[in-house]
């Protein structure tokens, strides 16, 4: 069996995971955004695809489970449960989990979150989003504490922010170029676009990320992007990484392969 070690570079930083003894196969899934049906579909594809693979199998979700799509609460329920039979699962933190958790803990700051997809998340918990917006900050906090379960809050608080396995690094958004992995800031790992998207990062790793929607998954020097806009009508995409380093893609619409 492969081993997973979690550590944080600083006490206030989110956990970072190092996977020892790389699994036979890793499937990383891009931004879900409350699209539970697409998540279940891609998991079915993964289970079928991995049926003939011997050895340890790992699913890594790259964050942004909530907001914008129709079923944020239900998606968290699904991810909190055990991974599919025969798999382990690591769920990473995205910027939308960070915003959601901040809205729960600091109701006065939630204006931006409501406009970034929080309305849909509230609706998934059975909260009237229009009435919620007119409430005082204190009442908003009370409502969220009443409707959002403790296990969801604990899940959000404990999400790791990075995972490394062999030659691959998994994060939500990307990394700061020319900055060692152990020196990366949490904020960059879940928010960065530039300069990560426009210049080589210069580290000896391939970064697998979501956060920036694409029409199709992308492989460029040092990085693989797999956010294909599931909440906006695009597919939910996963990248399959074999122990040999071979990479291929699958999605909820079609299967695409790249050497």
C-alpha positions in Angstrom: 0.0 0.0 0.0 1.1 3.6 -0.6 1.5 5.9 2.3 0.2 9.4 2.7 1.9 11.9 5.0 0.3 15.3 5.7 2.3 18.3 7.0 2.1 22.1 7.0 5.2 24.3 6.4 3.8 26.7 9.0 1.3 26.3 11.9 -1.3 28.5 10.2 -0.9 26.9 6.8 -3.2 24.2 5.4 -1.9 20.6 5.3 0.2 19.6 2.4 0.3 15.9 1.5 3.3 13.8 0.3 2.3 10.5 -1.3 5.1 7.9 -0.8 5.3 4.9 -3.1 3.3 6.3 -6.0 0.1 4.4 -6.7 -0.4 2.3 -9.8 -2.8 5.0 -11.1 -4.0 8.4 -10.0 -7.2 10.0 -11.3 -7.4 13.8 -10.7 -10.8 15.4 -11.1 -11.3 19.1 -12.0 -13.6 21.7 -10.6 -17.0 20.2 -9.6 -19.0 23.2 -8.5 -22.0 21.4 -7.2 -22.4 19.2 -10.3 -23.1 16.0 -8.4 -24.5 14.1 -11.4 -21.3 14.8 -13.4 -19.2 13.8 -10.4 -21.0 10.5 -10.2 -20.7 9.9 -13.9 -16.9 10.6 -13.9 -16.5 8.3 -11.0 -18.3 5.5 -12.9 -16.0 6.0 -15.8 -13.0 5.9 -13.5 -14.2 2.7 -11.8 -14.7 1.0 -15.2 -11.4 2.3 -16.5 -9.4 1.0 -13.5 -11.0 -2.4 -13.3 -8.0 -4.1 -15.0 -5.3 -2.1 -13.2 -3.5 -4.0 -10.4 -2.2 -2.1 -7.4 -3.2 1.0 -5.4 -5.6 3.4 -7.0 -6.1 7.0 -5.9 -8.7 9.7 -6.7 -7.6 13.4 -6.1 -10.3 16.1 -6.4 -8.8 19.5 -7.0 -11.2 21.7 -5.1 -14.2 24.0 -5.9 -16.9 21.5 -4.8 -19.4 24.3 -3.9 -21.0 27.4 -5.5 -22.4 28.1 -9.0 -23.8 24.6 -9.6 -27.1 23.1 -8.3 -26.0 20.6 -5.6 -23.2 22.0 -3.4 -24.5 20.5 -0.2 -25.1 17.1 -1.8 -21.7 17.1 -3.4 -20.1 17.6 0.1 -22.2 14.8 1.4 -20.9 12.6 -1.4 -17.3 13.5 -0.9 -17.5 13.0 2.9 -18.5 9.4 2.4 -15.9 6.7 1.6 -14.2 6.6 -1.8 -15.4 4.0 -4.4 -14.5 0.5 -3.5 -10.8 -0.2 -4.2 -9.8 3.5 -4.2 -8.4 6.0 -1.8 -9.5 9.6 -2.2 -7.8 13.0 -1.3 -9.9 16.1 -1.5 -8.0 19.3 -1.9 -9.1 22.9 -1.0 -10.2 25.3 -3.7 -10.8 29.1 -3.4 -14.6 28.5 -3.2 -14.2 26.3 -0.2 -12.1 29.0 1.4 -14.7 31.7 0.6 -17.6 29.4 1.9 -15.8 28.7 5.2 -15.0 32.4 5.7 -18.7 33.3 5.0 -19.7 30.8 7.7 -17.2 32.0 10.2 -17.3 35.7 9.4 -20.8 36.6 8.1 -20.0 40.3 7.7 -17.5 39.4 4.9 -19.8 37.2 2.7 -21.0 39.8 0.1 -18.4 38.7 -2.5 -19.1 35.0 -1.8 -22.9 35.5 -2.5 -22.0 37.0 -5.9 -19.4 34.3 -6.7 -21.9 31.4 -6.5 -22.9 31.5 -2.9 -26.5 31.9 -3.7 -26.6 28.5 -5.4 -24.9 27.0 -2.4 -27.4 28.5 0.0 -30.3 27.1 -2.1 -28.7 23.6 -2.0 -29.0 23.8 1.8 -32.6 24.8 1.7 -31.9 28.5 2.5 -33.9 31.2 0.7 -31.1 33.2 -0.9 -33.2 36.3 -1.5 -34.4 36.5 2.1 -30.9 35.7 3.3 -29.3 38.7 1.5 -31.7 41.1 3.4 -30.8 39.6 6.8 -28.3 41.2 9.3 -24.8 39.7 9.5 -25.7 38.2 12.9 -28.9 36.6 11.6 -27.0 35.3 8.5 -24.5 33.6 10.7 -27.2 32.0 12.8 -29.0 30.7 9.7 -25.8 29.2 8.3 -24.9 27.6 11.5 -28.4 26.0 11.7 -28.6 24.7 8.2 -24.9 23.7 7.5 -24.0 20.5 9.3 -20.9 20.2 11.6 -19.5 17.5 9.4 -19.5 19.8 6.4 -17.8 22.5 8.3 -15.2 20.1 9.6 -14.6 18.8 6.1 -14.0 22.3 4.8 -11.6 23.2 7.7 -9.5 20.1 7.2 -9.0 20.1 3.5 -5.3 19.8 2.4 -4.1 22.4 -0.1 -1.4 20.4 -2.0 -0.5 16.8 -2.8 2.7 15.6 -4.4 3.3 12.2 -5.9 6.5 11.4 -7.7 6.9 13.9 -10.6 3.4 15.4 -10.1 2.0 18.2 -7.9 -1.7 18.6 -7.4 -3.2 21.9 -6.4 -6.4 23.8 -7.1 -5.1 26.9 -9.0 -1.3 26.6 -9.6 2.0 27.7 -8.0 4.1 30.8 -7.9 6.9 30.3 -10.5 10.4 29.9 -9.4 9.3 29.4 -5.8 10.1 26.0 -4.0 7.0 23.9 -3.3 7.6 24.1 0.5 7.6 27.9 0.2 4.4 28.3 -1.7 1.7 30.5 -0.1 -1.7 29.0 0.6 -3.3 32.0 -1.2 -1.4 31.3 -4.4 -2.2 27.6 -4.4 -5.9 28.3 -4.5 -6.1 31.7 -6.3 -3.2 32.2 -8.7 -3.6 32.7 -12.5 -0.7 34.9 -13.5 2.1 34.6 -13.8 1.6 30.8 -13.5 -0.4 30.5 -16.7 1.9 32.5 -18.9 5.4 31.4 -18.0 7.2 28.2 -17.1 7.3 27.7 -13.3 10.8 26.4 -13.4 10.4 23.5 -10.9 11.1 19.8 -11.6 7.4 18.8 -11.3 4.3 18.7 -13.5 1.5 20.7 -11.8 -2.0 19.4 -12.2 -4.6 22.1 -11.6 -8.1 23.4 -12.1 -9.4 27.0 -11.3 -9.1 28.4 -14.8 -11.8 27.1 -17.2 -10.8 25.7 -20.5 -12.8 24.3 -23.5 -10.7 21.2 -23.3 -8.0 19.9 -20.9 -4.5 21.3 -21.6 -1.0 20.0 -21.4 1.7 22.7 -21.6 5.2 22.8 -20.3 5.2 21.8 -16.6 1.4 21.9 -16.1 -1.9 20.1 -16.9 -5.1 22.1 -16.6 -8.4 20.2 -16.2 -11.1 22.7 -15.3 -13.5 22.4 -18.3 -16.4 24.5 -16.8 -18.7 21.7 -15.6 -21.1 24.2 -13.9 -21.4 26.3 -17.1 -22.5 23.3 -19.3 -19.0 21.9 -20.0 -17.9 18.4 -19.1 -16.3 17.4 -15.8 -12.8 16.2 -16.7 -10.4 13.9 -15.0 -6.7 13.2 -15.9 -5.4 9.6 -15.5 -1.8 9.3 -14.5 -0.2 5.9 -14.5 2.8 5.0 -12.4 4.9 5.1 -15.6 4.0 8.8 -16.1 1.7 8.2 -19.0 -1.2 10.7 -19.1 -4.7 10.5 -20.6 -8.0 12.4 -20.1 -11.6 11.4 -19.7 -14.7 13.5 -19.3 -18.4 13.2 -18.8 -19.0 13.9 -22.5 -16.3 12.0 -24.3 -12.9 10.4 -23.7 -9.8 12.2 -24.9 -6.3 10.7 -24.8 -2.8 12.3 -25.0 0.6 10.5 -24.8 
